[in-house]
Amino acid sequence: MSEWKTVDDFAKGIDGNRLPRTDALVGLTWTVRHDEGGEVTLTFTDESHAAWTAGEASGTDRYEAVEGAPGIYFLTLIDTKTPRECAVLIADVDNRRTLSVESTIAEQKVDGVPQVSQVFKPGVLDTGDGVGPKGEPAAETRELIGFRALYRYSPNHLYEHVYLSSERYAWQCLVGEQRGHGDVDLATAYKISDNRYVFTFREFRIPVATTWLYDLDAMRTTGTFFGLNGEGEIRSAPGGAHVEPLGRVSYPDEQPV
């Protein structure tokens, strides 16, 4: 087996099957109120820049928006003043519910701990039209446990995932730069609505974490890789895949954590 690949090695072209960017948010103003407290207001000035305010802080930074499922937007927000941090906002406009995933690259690697950590903040979305939230808030879910599927990111990127527990999943590369590589990494899954999930993982071997929106009605995913390349440079790489289910395991007695 060749040496372990970095994000620069495997991420090139991994957005081949990604859904297109959208400009549907241009001109809109959103306020996201986190359930645990705090809020941020975003005004989308064009298809790639948003003005924001959060408490006494404000600025204008880049964003990328994809409608990853009908009425559910996947936004990657890049704050140039904090390059070691990357925020992803998943916004369910129909239900006025949100989930923010904040990924942070630690300055130093600690053995046995992923170098990129993640924090999850469910919230509500105020679009200024007076419509309040409905349905259930985003919450951690066990519904992916036992699911096994192929993820085809491009003709040159094919991976298998097996969801082992509420804390871990296994992957292996079948086609691509990482062919023959695989591991079991830390993972977290949230349910957004029926058959719509946010799935994240944090790798042990290399400094990278990802955030994905799963639309299991359309069997599509939209996501972002965030971490360091082999030279220690910060990288954010978009991705997207077609999902090909392989089956599901059910446990008759004792259940995974």
Buried (B, 14 or more C-beta within 10 A) or exposed (E): EEEEBBBBBBBBBBBBBBBEBBEEBBEEBBBBBBBEEEBBBBBBEEBBEBBBBEEEEEEEBEBBBBBBBEEBBBBBBBBEEEEEBBBBBBBBBBBBBBBBBBBBBEEEEEEEEBBBBBEBBBBBBBEEEEEEBEEEBBEEBBEBBBBBBBBBBBEBBBBBBBBBBBEBBBBBBBBBBBBEBBBBBBBBBBBBBEBBBBBBBBBBEBBBBBBBBBBBEBBBBBBBBBBBBEEEEBBBBBBBBBBEEEEEEEEEEEEBE
